[in-house]
């Protein structure tokens, strides 16, 4: 996820295409994300951060990430 360019990315094209299809079929969209992946860049963009309703993480957000996510108005679980 690239918080500053509003990009959600993956390394595998097939994975990205599957995620794009799932998002098209969904009303609410939640991203399941390990906190260590904030700031990681990958070559295939499959969504914008503001396409999501919220994010689900395994623990508290890393320092400063909560502020960087504010403009996207996401529910955080």
N, C-alpha and C positions, 0 to 999 in steps of 0.2 A: 504494500500500500504506500502510495506517495501522497502524503497529506498536503503537500504544497502545490502539486500539479493536479489534484483531484482525480487520481488514477488508482484503480485496483487492478493488479497485474498478477500473472502467473508465468511460470517457466514453460509450460506445455500448451501448445496450441489446442490440442484435443480437449484438455481440461478446461481451457478458457471457453471453447465453443459449447461445451456441456453446461458450464455455468451461465453463459449467455442465454441458452435455451431455457434453463430453469428459471431465470429471472424474468423472461418474457411471459412465462406461464404463471407467475406469482403475483399476488396482490401486494402483500407485505414482503419485504426482502431483508433478511438478516444475514450479516456476514459473520461467520465463525472464524475467529482469528487468534492465533497465539500472540501474546504481547511482544515476543521477541521479533515478530515480523513487521512491526511498525518501522517504516523507513527503508525496508528492503525493496530494491528495484528488480523488476523482471521484464523480459522483452515483450510479452503479449498482454496488452490492455484489454480487459473484457468488460469493464464497467467504470463508471465514475463513482466516487464516494457518495455524492449526493443522490445517487440512484437507490441507495439503501435506506430502509426504515431505521435500522439500528445495527449494533455490533454486539457480539457475544464473545467474551474473553475468558480465559481460565483463571484470571486473577486481576488485581488492581492495574489500572493503566500506568505505564511508565511516567515518570515525572515530566511535565510539560505537554504530554500528549493530550490530556483532557482539554487544555486550552486550545491546542491546535485543531481539535475536533469540533469546537464550539460553532464555527461558522456553518458546519454541515447539519446541525440540529438533529443529531442521531440519538436514539435511545441507546443507552449502554447497559448491558446486562452482564 
